[in-house]
């Protein structure tokens, strides 16, 4: 059975499975190496982000553990994982 609108598939998904380039960036590549290469090539405003988060959290009365976690965002091997309403800070060495 072929995916189609009658089966409830979205236009975006149908564009993706048909190979349209405009939809490809919405879906993760099948090849994990391709994902890693894309992430390695990305440029992030780490210092600016950490500065903003630090000011905001200090204004809200955040404690030292929170401020230390924010500082870890400056590390080029750190990343955040955003999903729904949760944020996780991950560091790998």
C-alpha positions in Angstrom: 0.0 0.0 0.0 1.4 3.4 -1.0 1.3 6.3 1.5 -1.2 8.9 0.5 -3.5 11.7 1.7 -6.4 9.2 1.9 -4.5 7.3 4.6 -3.9 10.4 6.6 -0.3 11.2 5.7 0.7 14.9 5.7 1.8 16.8 2.6 5.2 17.2 4.2 5.7 13.5 4.8 4.5 12.7 1.3 7.0 15.2 -0.1 9.7 13.6 1.9 9.0 10.0 0.8 8.8 11.1 -2.8 12.3 12.6 -2.5 11.5 16.3 -2.7 14.5 18.3 -1.5 12.4 20.9 0.2 11.2 18.4 2.8 14.4 16.6 3.5 15.6 18.9 6.3 12.6 18.1 8.4 13.6 14.5 8.7 16.7 12.9 10.2 18.9 11.2 7.6 19.1 7.4 7.8 22.8 7.6 8.1 24.0 8.5 11.6 27.4 9.6 10.2 25.6 12.2 8.1 23.8 13.5 11.2 27.2 13.7 13.0 28.8 15.5 10.1 26.0 18.1 10.0 26.3 18.7 13.7 30.1 19.0 13.6 29.7 21.7 10.9 27.2 23.8 12.7 28.1 27.1 14.3 26.5 28.0 17.6 26.4 31.3 19.5 27.6 29.5 22.7 28.9 32.5 24.6 26.0 34.7 23.7 23.5 32.0 24.7 25.4 31.3 28.0 25.5 35.0 28.8 21.8 35.4 28.3 20.9 32.3 30.3 23.2 33.3 33.1 21.7 36.8 33.4 18.2 35.5 33.3 18.8 32.7 35.9 20.7 35.1 38.2 17.7 37.5 38.1 15.4 34.5 39.0 17.7 33.6 42.0 19.1 30.4 40.5 21.7 28.6 42.6 25.3 27.8 41.8 24.6 24.3 40.4 22.3 25.9 37.8 24.8 28.6 36.9 27.6 26.0 36.6 25.5 24.0 34.2 24.9 27.1 32.1 28.6 27.7 31.9 29.1 24.2 30.5 27.3 25.4 27.4 30.4 27.3 26.4 32.2 24.0 26.0 32.4 23.1 22.3 31.6 19.4 23.0 28.4 20.2 24.9 25.0 20.2 23.4 21.4 20.6 24.5 18.6 18.3 23.7 15.2 20.1 23.4 12.0 18.1 23.3 8.6 19.3 24.2 9.0 21.3 27.5 12.2 19.7 28.8 15.8 20.7 28.2 18.8 18.5 29.0 22.4 19.6 29.0 24.8 16.9 27.9 28.6 16.9 28.0 30.7 14.1 26.5 34.4 13.6 26.9 
